[in-house]
């Protein structure tokens, strides 16, 4: 949370002193993008944010090239570090990579391009370089834009074949100044519309018809993850204009009224439109998390602010297509390999004195381009189960494991109902051993079982016995 505090101070000072950089024209409420330049360059930017990166697609003659630039962030201070850039084709094959791979799915796979393959991409790479160079972005994104344009131009002129690997000089592509970053978020937050309802629920218009709804519940007679009585459960949902849910965080066992129906909606739009919504929502949430706008009091402002920041980070993840790797689905992966839908679950944990660990899970959805002719998939959003404590990717939480399920004709998700326990154990919660109750690890186990396709009970078994589960479950069979 250190970086948020720093940027709040900077934003306050800049709000009094005036903006430090001229605003690009025609942004339509988004500080990072000049939509006129985008249209002329045939480029669609999914996200253009100094913290979340620069990503999008260049389309010409029915062919797509995707590009992405991301910076490593210091885990303690949030300070931006080394820059990584890449360009991939529509099948998620790496054409060019600059700097160290930002994530595992950035690493080029051996043999993606055979000798002489990729010749048809050369002209597109040159055009992409020119289009990126011509796009007018906020000054805080100048290094990302320049690095990607240079990478595309260099790849267009390579004679060594693909993928092209280069460095990304830290001096040439240095991180933006803090004042530029603060100016970006001040501009991004300028047109956001916020409302705090009497019950404390925050409703925010994030632009483009995207809406955030965030609420909190104080549970006075149950312990928190530290074993102290009294706990805040925070619930957040980001919904697109067509009603599709982009990302959700569920603090406890309950589900706010109406959320179940919304979360059942299946995405009907093509990838580019959905990815652009992910990016727009991410930047808007980041702006709110940096504290540049206020909408009255929340029950726990720190919890609400942290939720906005996590949602922004998750929405900006996996904006580009990904090639499917080996899954953990077992035999049913082979028998149902023609499905379009794939679900995965991550288990996250953090240490505690009272109960050894706290755990939460995060469930993601993939959709494949076709049932049998492609192994390329695109991301469809997240649901995070916080299980009465810190949510996945929250403060001091670390990733323990991931299970990726088979390709099916549906998403295999934890069940949801509006009554308590619909998406997890329905017995009362208690952090430590107590018969007829469950703790966070019992919830996590039930969620893993659901995604793995194993049977489970929300009233019996781990949800109702007196056995004390002190550690986060594995992602294996439960």
C-alpha positions as CSV (number, residue, x, y, z in Angstrom):
1,X,0.0,0.0,0.0
2,X,3.0,2.3,0.1
3,X,2.7,3.3,-3.5
4,X,-0.9,4.3,-3.0
5,X,-0.1,6.6,-0.1
6,X,2.7,8.2,-2.2
7,X,0.4,8.8,-5.1
8,X,-2.4,10.2,-3.0
9,X,0.0,12.8,-1.7
10,X,1.2,13.6,-5.2
11,X,-2.3,13.7,-6.6
12,X,-3.4,16.1,-3.9
13,X,-0.5,18.4,-4.6
14,X,-1.1,18.3,-8.3
15,X,-4.8,19.0,-7.9
16,X,-3.9,22.2,-6.2
17,X,-1.0,23.2,-8.5
18,X,-2.6,22.2,-11.8
19,X,-1.7,19.4,-14.3
20,X,2.0,19.0,-15.1
21,X,1.5,17.9,-18.7
22,X,-0.8,18.8,-21.6
23,X,-3.7,16.5,-22.0
24,X,-3.9,14.6,-25.4
25,X,-7.0,15.6,-27.4
26,X,-9.9,13.3,-28.1
27,X,-9.3,10.9,-25.3
28,X,-13.0,10.5,-24.5
29,X,-12.3,10.3,-20.7
30,X,-9.3,8.0,-20.9
31,X,-6.0,9.8,-20.2
32,X,-3.8,7.2,-21.9
33,X,-5.3,7.1,-25.4
34,X,-6.0,9.5,-28.3
35,X,-8.8,7.7,-30.1
36,X,-8.3,9.7,-33.3
37,X,-4.7,8.5,-33.6
38,X,-5.9,5.0,-32.7
39,X,-8.4,4.9,-35.6
40,X,-5.9,6.3,-38.1
41,X,-3.3,3.7,-37.1
42,X,-5.7,0.8,-37.1
43,X,-4.7,0.0,-33.6
44,X,-6.9,-0.9,-30.7
45,X,-5.4,-0.3,-27.2
46,X,-6.8,-2.7,-24.6
47,X,-5.0,-0.9,-21.8
48,X,-2.7,2.1,-21.6
49,X,-1.8,2.7,-18.0
50,X,1.7,3.5,-16.5
51,X,1.3,0.9,-13.8
52,X,-0.7,-1.8,-15.7
53,X,1.2,-1.5,-19.0
54,X,0.4,-1.0,-22.6
55,X,-1.4,-3.7,-24.6
56,X,-3.5,-4.0,-27.7
57,X,-3.9,-5.3,-31.3
58,X,-3.0,-4.1,-34.8
59,X,-5.4,-5.3,-37.4
60,X,-4.9,-5.2,-41.2
61,X,-6.3,-7.2,-44.1
62,X,-7.9,-9.7,-41.8
63,X,-4.7,-10.4,-39.8
64,X,-4.0,-9.5,-36.2
65,X,-0.8,-8.7,-34.4
66,X,-0.8,-8.3,-30.6
67,X,1.6,-6.2,-28.5
68,X,2.2,-5.8,-24.8
69,X,4.6,-3.8,-22.5
70,X,4.8,-4.4,-18.8
71,X,7.0,-3.3,-16.0
72,X,8.1,-5.3,-13.0
73,X,6.9,-3.7,-9.8
74,X,8.9,-3.6,-6.5
75,X,6.8,-5.8,-4.1
76,X,7.5,-3.5,-1.1
77,X,7.2,0.0,-2.6
78,X,5.3,-0.6,-5.9
79,X,8.0,1.4,-7.7
80,X,8.1,0.5,-11.5
81,X,11.2,-1.3,-12.6
82,X,12.5,-3.1,-15.7
83,X,10.4,-3.0,-18.9
84,X,9.5,-6.1,-20.9
85,X,7.9,-5.9,-24.4
86,X,6.6,-8.4,-26.9
87,X,4.7,-8.9,-30.1
88,X,2.7,-12.1,-30.9
89,X,0.5,-13.3,-33.7
90,X,-3.1,-14.4,-33.6
91,X,-2.1,-17.9,-32.5
92,X,-0.1,-16.5,-29.6
93,X,3.2,-17.4,-31.2
94,X,6.0,-15.0,-30.2
95,X,7.3,-12.8,-33.1
96,X,9.6,-10.6,-30.9
97,X,10.5,-10.3,-27.3
98,X,12.4,-7.5,-25.6
99,X,13.9,-7.7,-22.1
100,X,13.2,-10.5,-19.7
101,X,9.9,-12.4,-20.1
102,X,7.4,-10.8,-17.8
103,X,5.6,-14.0,-17.0
104,X,5.7,-17.7,-17.8
105,X,3.3,-17.4,-20.7
106,X,5.6,-14.8,-22.3
107,X,8.4,-17.3,-22.8
108,X,8.5,-18.4,-26.5
109,X,8.0,-22.1,-27.1
110,X,10.6,-24.1,-29.1
111,X,9.6,-24.6,-32.8
112,X,6.7,-22.1,-32.9
113,X,8.0,-20.8,-36.2
114,X,9.7,-23.1,-38.7
115,X,12.5,-22.0,-41.1
116,X,11.1,-19.4,-43.5
117,X,7.8,-19.1,-41.6
118,X,6.5,-15.7,-40.6
119,X,7.4,-13.9,-43.9
120,X,3.8,-12.7,-44.3
121,X,4.2,-10.9,-40.9
122,X,7.1,-8.7,-41.9
123,X,5.0,-5.9,-43.6
124,X,2.5,-6.0,-40.7
125,X,5.4,-5.6,-38.2
126,X,6.7,-2.6,-40.0
127,X,3.2,-1.1,-40.1
128,X,2.7,-1.8,-36.4
129,X,5.9,0.0,-35.6
130,X,4.8,3.1,-37.6
131,X,1.3,3.0,-36.1
132,X,2.6,2.8,-32.5
133,X,5.1,5.6,-33.2
134,X,2.3,7.8,-34.5
135,X,-0.1,7.2,-31.6
136,X,-0.4,10.1,-29.2
137,X,-0.3,8.7,-25.7
138,X,0.0,10.3,-22.2
139,X,3.7,11.2,-21.5
140,X,3.8,8.6,-18.7
141,X,3.6,5.9,-21.4
142,X,6.3,7.3,-23.8
143,X,8.9,4.6,-22.9
144,X,6.4,1.7,-23.4
145,X,5.3,3.1,-26.7
146,X,8.8,3.8,-28.0
147,X,10.1,0.3,-26.9
148,X,7.2,-1.5,-28.6
149,X,7.6,0.5,-31.8
150,X,11.3,-0.1,-31.9
151,X,10.8,-3.9,-31.3
152,X,8.3,-4.1,-34.1
153,X,10.5,-2.3,-36.6
154,X,13.5,-4.4,-35.6
155,X,11.5,-7.6,-36.0
156,X,10.3,-6.4,-39.5
157,X,14.0,-6.2,-40.6
158,X,15.3,-9.4,-39.1
159,X,16.8,-12.1,-41.3
160,X,17.4,-14.5,-38.4
161,X,13.8,-15.7,-38.3
162,X,11.3,-15.7,-35.4
163,X,11.2,-15.2,-32.5
164,X,13.5,-12.2,-32.3
165,X,15.0,-11.7,-28.8
166,X,16.4,-8.3,-27.8
167,X,17.3,-6.4,-24.7
168,X,15.3,-3.4,-23.3
169,X,17.8,-0.8,-22.1
170,X,16.8,0.4,-18.6
171,X,18.2,3.9,-19.3
172,X,16.5,4.4,-22.7
173,X,13.2,3.1,-21.5
174,X,13.2,4.4,-17.9
175,X,10.1,4.4,-15.7
176,X,8.0,7.6,-15.8
177,X,8.4,10.3,-13.2
178,X,6.0,10.1,-10.3
179,X,4.5,13.5,-11.2
180,X,3.6,12.2,-14.7
181,X,2.0,9.1,-13.2
182,X,-0.1,11.1,-10.8
183,X,-1.2,13.4,-13.6
184,X,-2.3,10.4,-15.6
185,X,-4.5,9.1,-12.8
186,X,-5.9,12.6,-12.1
187,X,-7.0,12.8,-15.7
188,X,-8.4,9.3,-15.8
189,X,-10.5,9.9,-12.7
190,X,-11.9,13.2,-13.9
191,X,-15.0,11.8,-15.5
192,X,-15.7,9.0,-13.1
193,X,-19.2,9.2,-11.5
194,X,-19.4,7.8,-7.9
195,X,-22.3,7.3,-5.6
196,X,-22.3,6.1,-1.9
197,X,-25.6,4.6,-1.0
198,X,-27.0,4.8,2.6
199,X,-26.0,1.3,3.4
200,X,-22.4,2.1,2.4
201,X,-22.4,0.4,-1.0
202,X,-20.2,2.2,-3.5
203,X,-21.5,2.4,-7.1
204,X,-19.1,3.8,-9.8
205,X,-19.6,4.5,-13.5
206,X,-16.3,3.5,-14.9
207,X,-17.1,4.6,-18.5
208,X,-18.3,2.7,-21.5
209,X,-21.3,1.4,-19.5
210,X,-19.0,-0.5,-17.1
211,X,-20.1,-0.4,-13.5
212,X,-18.5,-1.2,-10.2
213,X,-20.5,-2.2,-7.2
214,X,-18.7,-2.7,-3.9
215,X,-20.2,-3.4,-0.5
216,X,-19.0,-4.5,3.0
217,X,-20.5,-6.5,5.8
218,X,-19.3,-6.3,9.5
219,X,-19.6,-9.7,11.2
220,X,-19.5,-8.9,14.9
221,X,-19.8,-12.4,16.4
222,X,-17.2,-14.2,14.2
223,X,-13.4,-14.0,14.3
224,X,-11.2,-12.6,11.6
225,X,-8.2,-14.4,10.1
226,X,-6.1,-13.4,13.1
227,X,-8.6,-14.9,15.6
228,X,-9.9,-11.6,16.8
229,X,-13.7,-11.1,17.1
230,X,-15.3,-8.9,14.6
231,X,-14.6,-9.0,10.8
232,X,-15.2,-7.0,7.6
233,X,-16.1,-9.0,4.5
234,X,-15.7,-7.0,1.3
235,X,-17.6,-7.8,-1.9
236,X,-16.8,-6.2,-5.2
237,X,-18.2,-6.7,-8.8
238,X,-17.3,-5.2,-12.1
239,X,-20.0,-5.5,-14.8
240,X,-19.8,-4.5,-18.5
241,X,-22.6,-2.6,-20.3
242,X,-24.1,-5.9,-21.6
243,X,-24.3,-7.2,-18.0
244,X,-21.4,-9.6,-18.3
245,X,-19.3,-9.8,-15.1
246,X,-15.6,-9.0,-15.7
247,X,-14.3,-9.7,-12.2
248,X,-15.6,-10.4,-8.7
249,X,-14.3,-10.6,-5.2
250,X,-16.4,-12.4,-2.5
251,X,-15.3,-11.7,1.0
252,X,-17.3,-14.3,2.9
253,X,-19.9,-17.0,2.4
254,X,-22.8,-14.8,1.4
255,X,-23.6,-13.5,-2.0
256,X,-25.2,-10.0,-2.5
257,X,-28.7,-10.0,-3.9
258,X,-28.8,-10.2,-7.7
259,X,-25.1,-11.2,-8.1
260,X,-25.8,-14.9,-8.7
261,X,-27.9,-14.1,-11.9
262,X,-25.2,-11.7,-13.1
263,X,-22.4,-14.2,-12.6
264,X,-24.2,-16.8,-14.6
265,X,-24.1,-14.7,-17.8
266,X,-21.9,-16.1,-20.6
267,X,-19.8,-13.7,-22.7
268,X,-21.1,-13.4,-26.2
269,X,-18.7,-10.7,-27.5
270,X,-15.5,-11.2,-29.5
271,X,-12.2,-11.0,-27.7
272,X,-11.1,-7.5,-28.8
273,X,-14.2,-5.8,-27.3
274,X,-14.0,-7.8,-24.1
275,X,-10.3,-7.1,-23.6
276,X,-10.9,-3.4,-24.2
277,X,-13.5,-3.5,-21.4
278,X,-11.0,-5.2,-19.1
279,X,-8.4,-2.5,-19.7
280,X,-10.9,0.4,-19.4
281,X,-12.2,-1.0,-16.1
282,X,-8.7,-1.6,-14.8
283,X,-7.5,1.9,-15.3
284,X,-10.6,3.4,-13.8
285,X,-10.3,1.2,-10.7
286,X,-6.6,2.0,-10.4
287,X,-7.5,5.7,-10.5
288,X,-10.0,5.2,-7.7
289,X,-7.5,3.1,-5.7
290,X,-5.0,5.9,-5.9
291,X,-7.4,8.0,-4.0
292,X,-7.9,10.8,-6.5
293,X,-11.7,10.8,-6.0
294,X,-13.7,10.4,-2.9
295,X,-17.3,9.2,-2.5
296,X,-17.9,9.5,1.2
297,X,-17.2,7.1,4.1
298,X,-16.9,3.3,3.8
299,X,-17.1,0.9,6.7
300,X,-13.4,0.0,6.1
301,X,-11.8,2.3,3.6
302,X,-8.5,0.4,3.6
303,X,-10.2,-2.8,2.6
304,X,-12.2,-1.1,-0.1
305,X,-9.2,0.6,-1.5
306,X,-7.2,-2.7,-1.5
307,X,-10.0,-4.5,-3.3
308,X,-10.0,-1.8,-6.1
309,X,-6.3,-2.2,-6.6
310,X,-6.5,-6.0,-6.8
311,X,-9.3,-5.9,-9.2
312,X,-7.4,-3.5,-11.4
313,X,-4.3,-5.8,-11.5
314,X,-6.4,-8.9,-12.2
315,X,-8.4,-7.3,-15.0
316,X,-5.2,-6.2,-16.8
317,X,-3.8,-9.8,-16.7
318,X,-4.1,-12.0,-19.8
319,X,-5.4,-9.4,-22.2
320,X,-3.7,-11.1,-25.1
321,X,-4.3,-14.6,-26.5
322,X,-2.4,-17.5,-24.9
323,X,-1.4,-20.9,-26.3
324,X,-2.7,-23.8,-24.2
325,X,-0.1,-25.7,-22.3
326,X,-0.4,-29.1,-20.6
327,X,-3.3,-29.1,-18.2
328,X,-4.0,-31.2,-15.1
329,X,-7.4,-32.4,-16.3
330,X,-6.5,-36.1,-16.4
331,X,-8.5,-38.6,-18.5
332,X,-11.6,-36.3,-19.0
333,X,-9.4,-33.8,-20.7
334,X,-8.7,-36.4,-23.4
335,X,-12.4,-37.5,-23.8
336,X,-13.7,-34.0,-23.9
337,X,-10.9,-32.2,-25.8
338,X,-13.3,-30.5,-28.2
339,X,-14.8,-28.2,-25.6
340,X,-14.5,-24.4,-25.9
341,X,-14.4,-23.7,-22.1
342,X,-11.7,-24.3,-19.5
343,X,-11.6,-23.3,-15.8
344,X,-8.6,-23.0,-13.5
345,X,-8.2,-22.3,-9.8
346,X,-5.3,-20.8,-7.9
347,X,-4.8,-21.4,-4.1
348,X,-3.2,-18.5,-2.2
349,X,-2.0,-18.4,1.4
350,X,-0.4,-16.2,4.1
351,X,1.1,-17.1,7.5
352,X,-0.6,-16.4,10.8
353,X,0.1,-17.1,14.5
354,X,-3.4,-18.3,15.5
355,X,-4.2,-20.7,12.6
356,X,-0.8,-21.2,10.9
357,X,-2.1,-20.0,7.5
358,X,-5.0,-18.2,5.9
359,X,-6.1,-19.3,2.4
360,X,-8.2,-18.0,-0.4
361,X,-8.7,-19.0,-4.0
362,X,-9.1,-17.3,-7.4
363,X,-11.0,-18.9,-10.3
364,X,-10.3,-17.9,-13.9
365,X,-12.0,-18.8,-17.2
366,X,-10.6,-19.4,-20.6
367,X,-12.4,-19.7,-24.0
368,X,-10.8,-21.4,-27.0
369,X,-10.9,-19.9,-30.5
370,X,-12.5,-23.1,-31.8
371,X,-13.4,-26.6,-30.6
372,X,-10.8,-28.6,-32.5
373,X,-8.6,-26.5,-34.9
374,X,-6.8,-24.3,-32.4
375,X,-5.1,-24.5,-29.1
376,X,-5.3,-20.7,-28.6
377,X,-7.5,-19.3,-25.9
378,X,-8.5,-15.9,-24.5
379,X,-9.3,-14.9,-20.9
380,X,-12.9,-14.4,-19.8
381,X,-12.5,-13.0,-16.3
382,X,-12.0,-13.9,-12.6
383,X,-13.8,-14.7,-9.4
384,X,-11.9,-14.4,-6.2
385,X,-13.0,-16.3,-3.0
386,X,-11.5,-14.5,-0.1
387,X,-12.9,-17.0,2.5
388,X,-13.4,-14.6,5.4
389,X,-9.9,-12.9,5.2
390,X,-7.3,-11.5,2.8
391,X,-8.1,-12.1,-0.8
392,X,-5.8,-13.8,-3.4
393,X,-3.0,-11.4,-4.3
394,X,-3.7,-9.3,-1.2
395,X,-1.2,-8.1,1.4
396,X,1.4,-10.9,2.2
397,X,-0.6,-13.5,0.2
398,X,1.6,-15.8,-1.9
399,X,0.5,-18.2,-4.7
400,X,0.7,-21.8,-3.6
401,X,-0.5,-23.8,-6.7
402,X,-2.8,-23.8,-9.7
403,X,-5.0,-26.5,-11.1
404,X,-6.1,-26.1,-14.8
405,X,-9.1,-28.2,-15.7
406,X,-10.0,-29.9,-19.0
407,X,-11.6,-28.4,-22.1
408,X,-15.4,-28.8,-21.6
409,X,-18.6,-27.6,-23.0
410,X,-19.3,-25.6,-19.9
411,X,-17.3,-23.8,-17.1
412,X,-16.8,-26.0,-14.1
413,X,-17.2,-23.5,-11.2
414,X,-18.1,-23.6,-7.5
415,X,-21.9,-23.4,-7.1
416,X,-23.5,-20.1,-6.1
417,X,-26.7,-19.3,-4.3
418,X,-27.9,-16.1,-2.6
419,X,-28.1,-17.8,0.8
420,X,-25.1,-18.3,3.1
421,X,-22.7,-21.0,1.8
422,X,-23.9,-21.0,-1.8
423,X,-20.3,-20.9,-3.1
424,X,-18.6,-22.7,-0.3
425,X,-19.4,-24.3,3.1
426,X,-22.8,-23.4,4.5
427,X,-22.0,-24.2,8.1
428,X,-21.0,-21.3,10.4
429,X,-17.5,-20.0,10.1
430,X,-14.8,-20.2,12.8
431,X,-11.1,-19.7,12.4
432,X,-10.0,-22.6,14.7
433,X,-11.3,-26.1,15.5
434,X,-14.9,-26.3,16.4
435,X,-17.5,-29.0,15.6
436,X,-20.2,-28.1,13.1
437,X,-18.1,-25.1,11.8
438,X,-15.7,-24.5,8.9
439,X,-12.6,-22.3,8.4
440,X,-11.0,-20.7,5.4
441,X,-9.1,-23.9,4.4
442,X,-12.3,-25.9,4.4
443,X,-13.8,-23.3,2.0
444,X,-10.7,-23.5,-0.2
445,X,-10.9,-27.3,-0.3
446,X,-14.5,-27.2,-1.4
447,X,-13.7,-24.7,-4.2
448,X,-10.8,-26.9,-5.4
449,X,-13.1,-29.9,-5.4
450,X,-15.7,-28.1,-7.5
451,X,-13.2,-27.0,-10.2
452,X,-11.6,-30.5,-10.3
453,X,-15.1,-32.1,-10.7
454,X,-15.0,-33.9,-7.4
455,X,-18.2,-34.3,-5.3
456,X,-18.4,-32.4,-2.1
457,X,-20.8,-31.4,0.7
458,X,-21.4,-27.9,1.9
459,X,-22.8,-29.2,5.3
460,X,-20.8,-32.3,6.0
461,X,-17.2,-33.6,5.5
462,X,-14.7,-30.8,5.9
463,X,-17.5,-28.3,6.2
464,X,-19.0,-29.8,9.3
465,X,-16.5,-32.0,11.2
466,X,-14.3,-30.9,14.1
467,X,-11.0,-31.6,12.4
468,X,-8.8,-28.5,12.5
469,X,-7.4,-27.6,9.2
470,X,-4.4,-25.3,9.8
471,X,-2.9,-25.1,6.3
472,X,-4.1,-24.2,2.8
473,X,-5.1,-27.2,0.7
474,X,-3.1,-28.4,-2.3
475,X,-4.5,-28.2,-5.8
476,X,-4.5,-32.0,-6.1
477,X,-7.4,-34.4,-5.5
478,X,-9.0,-33.5,-2.2
